[in-house]
Structure formats: C-alpha cells, structure tokens
Amino acid sequence: MIRYYYDLTDGSIFFETNCNSDRTLEQDLEVFKPLQERVKGTYSYIDKEYEDIKFDLENSVGVSVDLDTGNLIFEHKGENGDTIIQDPITEKITRLEAKTELQEQALAELTMYISTLGI
C-alpha cells in the first residue's frame, strides 16, 4: 500500500511512503521528518493499494488529491504538451465495465421481451 500525505489547502502531495494498513499517523509522525515539520491539521493522508493505481502511476507525470472528493487525480501530458488532469483511468475502466454490464442485462431483457411478442 502507498500512503500519500497531502496539503489540505491545495491537494499537493508532499510525502509518500509504502506502508501496511495497520500503521497509524502517530507511528508515521515518530519516523518521518517531513511530517514532523508540518503543522498538525494542515495535512491529511490517503492510502491506496499499488495495484489499484499502478497503470495511472506509470502513465502520469504527476499526482495530487482532489480536495472535494478526497480521491487521487493524475496529470497526463496531452498531444501538444499541455497538462491534462483526470480521475484514475483504472476507476474509469471499473465504471465503464459496470455500465456495460448493465447495458448488456437491459439488452438481454429487451430481447426476451421482443421474443414474447412474436415479431
């Protein structure tokens, strides 16, 4: 798991570390100087499984936190060099797979209904 510490004013990530899920903020504060240098209450953290964001990490040029949702957002370079900010691609894929499954179910139900009409 990766733990991202981010600033609550702008969502910028100032520290990241590999950790296990049972490690506490207090334990991190004892060990990591970047956290000791910050004022408590001006930052937070988010834990993400590496495998869940691996594709996004490998294909992005930056990462930050959306302060409204608390989710990671990734920066990618566009075709003409401009920065494109977007939600994790893996989350988009998951949403699209769920949407596709619903559409396939609806299509199957519609097909069954049409077959009962004898058309």
N, C-alpha and C positions, 0 to 999 in steps of 0.2 A: 504494500500500500504506500502511496505517496501522500504526505501531508503538506499542503500549501498554506503558508501563513500570508495573509494579505492585509493591506491597509484599508480601514473602514471608510476613508474619505474618497478614495478613487478606485479601489479594487485592485491596485497593483500588488503583485506578489513580490515580497521582499525576502522570503526564505522558503526553502522546500527541503524535505528530508524523507527518507524511507522510514517507515515505522510499522509496528503491528497495531492492531485495532485497540488493544487494551492500554496503550501508552497514554498518559494524561498530559494535559497542558502543564501542570506543575512539574512533572518529570522533565519535559522539554525545557522549561524555564531554568532548571538547575544545570542543564548541559549546554544549551546553545546561546552563545553571546549575542547574536542578532536579536533574540527575544528579550534578553536581559536589558538591552539598550533601548527598548521601546517602552512607552508608557502603556500600562495595562488599560484596556478599554478602547484603545485606538486601533486595535487589530483583532482579527479572528482567524480561524483556520477552516479548511475543508479537507476531508480525506477522500481519496479516490483510489480505486483499485487500478493498478497499472494496466492490466489487460483491457479494462473498460475504455481507456483513453489512449492506448498505445498508438493507434493509427493517427489520431489527431496530433499527438506529440511529435511523431516522426514527420508529419507533413505540415507543421505550422512553424511560423517564425516567432511566435510569442503567445503567451497565455496570461489571462487575468481573470478576475472574478466579477460577474455581473452583480452589483450590489442589490438590485431589485429582487433577483431570484436566488442569489447565493450559488449559482452554477458557474462552472468554468466557461470562459469564452476563448476561442482560439483565433489568432491572427494568421492570415494566409496572404501571400503575395498574389495579386491579380496579374493578368496578362501584360498590362502596361506598367507593372511595378508598383501600383498603388496597393495599399493595405486593405484587406477585406476582413471584417470581424464577423464571426459566425459562431453559432452553437456547435458543440461537438458533432462531428459527422456521424460518429457511432450512435448518438442519440437520435439523429435524423433518420438513420437507417432503421433503428428499432421502431420509431413512429411509423415510418413508411411500411414496414413489414406488418405491423398491426393493422394499418389502414387497408393494405392489400388483402389481408386475411378476412377482414370484414366485408370487403367488396366481393371476394370470392364466395363467401357464405350467402350474401344477398343475391348474387347471380345464380347460385345453385337453387335457392328458394324460388326465385323468379322462373327458372327453367322448369322446376317441378310444377309450379302453378300453371304455367303455359301448357304443359303436357296434359294437365287435367281438363283443359278447355277443349281439347280435341282439335286444335288448329293445325 
